[in-house]
């Protein structure tokens, strides 16, 4: 017994010594950065329980339940300044809404930052390496493979999109009864993104959704929830060890995706036999990502991972964006009227890419909604080596800030988008006219980044904006009256994988 106690004491002493040594090492790295670059420490959020930071995690969970999650960080930033550190789930993290820091992280100094240490492991074995989760050379290769398909899709296949939009419009009641458009929009974009990514729509807007599509959609959502829970748990992920529901869900997802991977590889084989090595010139195959990727790699597992890495950020984001637009318009009839006026002014001209890009009022309404209600409220990056941020150090937060390797820093877009110093005192008001002429501020980058920025900017940005604008115009063409039917006036935000309206977008629409 005595030996056992001695051994325990010895381990304890070694552990404390190693902690003290690590702290000393960190301090000397801080001192070096302070001496060489004038770095000063970041302001600290006063954690009540500073060892593991459970108090912070509790606040986030509570505010999410109360539908106030989206305001937590913006409010903290107003209180503690544009860059502060906090302890959550045993690690010290930094949140910043300083455009200079965001620019350094996402663009000018992007090589110092990555996502793999945070996203890579947490996705396994549901999603392995791919464009959303990798860094360095592997990420560059993955991004290069998808770029051409996204570039072509920018001028989106609107004829095909119209087929799905037509099905959606047919499902909206015309008698003025209440409809929640959010789930309908989710079905629309699920259909179009699955078609774009796999080459086959899951057809969730049709009365008879094929069985494996319905099973896939349900399993994908369950897999996403499982993934989000495990990522949030961080080092406490092991608590989910005995929960097998996640495994059951992602096995179904893999089955569905693998079927399409096999089809894409077979298709490639047929092309090779016929002497063609790509799909150039074949209209119907231009926008299928999986086929494009099968030209570059024939490893079925790599293909499955890459494709899930795209389906993951694609799921729901566009639908949430357009739901939020309707949410705002239903509460601001003045802007629904100006949208109607612009839509009337185009008469029965064909709704092509060029026409869509010229619709200034419609575009301003979408931009303003994305400012106030970004589906992607913040993006995380981990420091891949000791690095320095241009601002956020010292009591005035103007000095440079030393960030040790391994620290996770969140660029908080909602806080930037609702910073009164950038946008003025009316920052929380929905005012699409901000985007009008004579406001050169909007040319300034890094103050408005709903699709992020730098090399890892959302590759789907242009395609999404085209589709959302098209859809909004089609809704406005089809329906003249829009009324809010939600008893709750304010936006109750809820984080699933992205930020969405908990109460959806409940409205009534009346035909022209
Ligand atoms: C309104 C809709 C959307 C918004 C607001 C949005 C926003 C974003 C943001 C903020 C990022 C950066 C994430 C980060 O760096 O951590 C991102 C990345 C990404 N998005 Fe989107 N997205 C949308 C729709 C889509 C769609 C429809 C697709 C695919 C069809 C897509 C594919 C991707 C991919 C593959 C990445 C990772 C890029 C990389 O790391 O290189 N997104 N998106």
Boltz pocket constraint, residues with backbone or C-beta under 6 A from the ligand:
constraints:
  - pocket:
      binder: B
      contacts: [[A, 131], [A, 132], [A, 133], [A, 143], [A, 193], [A, 309], [A, 310], [A, 311], [A, 313], [A, 314], [A, 315], [A, 317], [A, 318], [A, 319], [A, 321], [A, 374], [A, 375], [A, 376], [A, 378], [A, 379], [A, 380], [A, 449], [A, 450], [A, 451], [A, 452], [A, 455], [A, 456], [A, 457], [A, 458], [A, 459], [A, 460], [A, 461], [A, 464]]
      max_distance: 6.0
